[in-house]
Amino acid sequence: MGSLHRMALLAALITFPITGSHADSPGTLDTVRDFFANIDSLQADFHQEVIDSNGQQQQVSDGKVWILRPGRFRWDYLTPYKRQIVADGERLWSYDEDLEQVTVQAMGTVLGATPAMLLSGGEPIDKVFRLEAQPVAGDTLHARLTPRADDSNITEIHVYFNKDILARIKAVDSFGNHTTFAFTNLVRNAGLDAQHFRFVPPEGTDIIGDTR
């Protein structure tokens, strides 16, 4: 796995456009606001695809995600390579099992208006993003979110709901890359232990960054 692909996985955290002839659903933004206002915890399986600005597929990954608000998340990439991205509330740990290397960063310096922050952040969604309902197709609700601040390379995020269940998140960055997370087996507010978000580097792991 190339170093650029490894960096892309973290950048995507830190696409399937749907169009239809129906008018915007008046309940779309209510659904989005209600979902993100009432998350305490979340867990799901995810399928991630990265498409570059030329429409070429650059990365396909599968794994599991856990969220505990505010400020804790864990993304375990299982295929095609094993990797963990863990936020413990203060630091963001990015562990590459093949390289036996972990990078540590302060959370506030790397997240910005990203999908990870959207899912795990404690701020009201309208404080961080501008929301705009998009045309709907069938039972799918679609909203476009644009960051209010310019502290992220993410230019817009699209969220797709099947009725009131989050199905996909698509992030578009300033280079025109599209990263889509499709969720299955999603469970909200089942209760998660904070210890699940504690990362201890395996013995022999090279550590880059400040762990104090």
HELIX and SHEET records of a PDB file:
HELIX    1   1 SER A    3  LEU A   13  1                                  11    
HELIX    2   2 THR A   28  ALA A   37  1                                  10    
HELIX    3   3 MET A  107  THR A  109  5                                   3    
HELIX    4   4 PRO A  115  SER A  120  1                                   6    
HELIX    5   5 ILE A  125  VAL A  128  1                                   4    
HELIX    6   6 ALA A  194  PHE A  197  5                                   4    
SHEET    1   A12 PHE A 129  ALA A 133  0                                        
SHEET    2   A12 THR A 140  PRO A 147 -1                                        
SHEET    3   A12 ILE A 154  ASN A 162 -1                                        
SHEET    4   A12 ILE A 165  ASP A 173 -1                                        
SHEET    5   A12 HIS A 178  ARG A 188 -1                                        
SHEET    6   A12 SER A  41  ILE A  51 -1                                        
SHEET    7   A12 GLN A  57  LEU A  68 -1                                        
SHEET    8   A12 ARG A  72  THR A  79 -1                                        
SHEET    9   A12 ARG A  83  ASP A  88 -1                                        
SHEET   10   A12 ARG A  91  ASP A  96 -1                                        
SHEET   11   A12 GLN A 101  ALA A 106 -1                                        
SHEET   12   A12 ASP A 206  ILE A 208  1                                        
END                                                                             
